[in-house]
Amino acid sequence: MTQNNAASRIFGTGFYVPPRVVKNDELATMFDTSDEWIQQRTGIKERRYSGPEDTPAAMAEKASLAAIAQAGLEPSDIEMIIVATLSPDH
């Protein structure tokens, strides 16, 4: 039986968040709520809203390029990138 010596290593990590920040006070102008009410129940102070150009694939690309740069590598050095999302493009 042949032994498989395949190994994986993480050389860099990356992330991307859309630039639009929405604070609780902005939500309070649209809904019957307040910053205090939201923070007491969830701990959330702000969140990011994505635009139509911020698809999961586009955001994954930006995060992947950041990880590759952090590792000091080039995209051609990469064999595989693993991405997970709860909101796919389609």
Sequence and secondary structure as in RCSB ss.txt:
>XXXX:A:sequence
MTQNNAASRIFGTGFYVPPRVVKNDELATMFDTSDEWIQQRTGIKERRYSGPEDTPAAMAEKASLAAIAQAGLEP
SDIEMIIVATLSPDH
>XXXX:A:secstr
                  SEEEEHHHHHTTSS  HHHHHHHH   EEEE  TT  HHHHHHHHHHHHHHHTT  G
GG S      SS   
